[in-house]
């Protein structure tokens, strides 16, 4: 026997409204600026990224100078 009950669909969440955007922003787990326990904060992550970026930038510039010097030493290049 088929049920004649009318199934109601849940109301759609209209997130593309100001209230919907506010509601969704409150659901987000935002990271903290400072470290808490074992969880690094944004400041620590930023420092690590800038440190690694600076190190590798200096490394590649140093490698470029060494390769340029060696090529000039053997007579290749201006």
N, C-alpha and C positions, 0 to 999 in steps of 0.2 A: 504494500500500500504506500502510495506516495504521500508525503507530508504536504499539506496545503499551507503550511506556515510560510509566511513571507520572510525571507532572510534579509536582514538589514545589513548593508555594507557600512563599515566604519567611515565616518566623515573624513574626507581628505584633509591633510594638513597643508594649508596654503602657506608655504614657506616664502613665497615671493611677494610678501607684504612686509611692511615695517615691523608689525607685531611678530610675524613668523621669523623674520631675521633676528630679532631680539631674542626670541625663544630659542632659536637654534644656537645663537652665540652663547647663551647661558649653559647649554648642554656640553659645549666644548671644554675639554680639560686643558686649560692653558698652562704652558710651562712656567716655572718660577724663575725669577732673575737670579736668585742666589741658590747655591747648592743646599740640598736638604738630605742628610744621610748619604746613601749611596747614589742618589739621583743627582746628576750634574745639572746645574742651572744654565740659563742662557749665557750668562757672563763667562762661565767656565768653557762652555762650548765655543763661544766666540773667540776667546783667547787661544784655544787649541787650534782652531781653524786658521786664525791669523798667524800663529806661530809656524804651523806647517807650511802655509802658503809662502811666508817670508823665507823660511829655510830652503824650500825647493826653488824659489825664484833665485836666491843667491847661489844655490848649487848649480843651476843651469847657466847662469851668467858666468860663473867660475869655469865650468866645462867649456863654454864657448870661447873664453879667453885662452884656455889651455890648447884647444884644438886650433885656434887661429895662430897662436905662437908656434905650434909644431908645424903647421902647414907653411908658415913663413920661413921657418928654420930650414926645412928641406927644399925650399925654393918654389913652392906652389902658392900663388896668390900675390897680391900687390904689396 
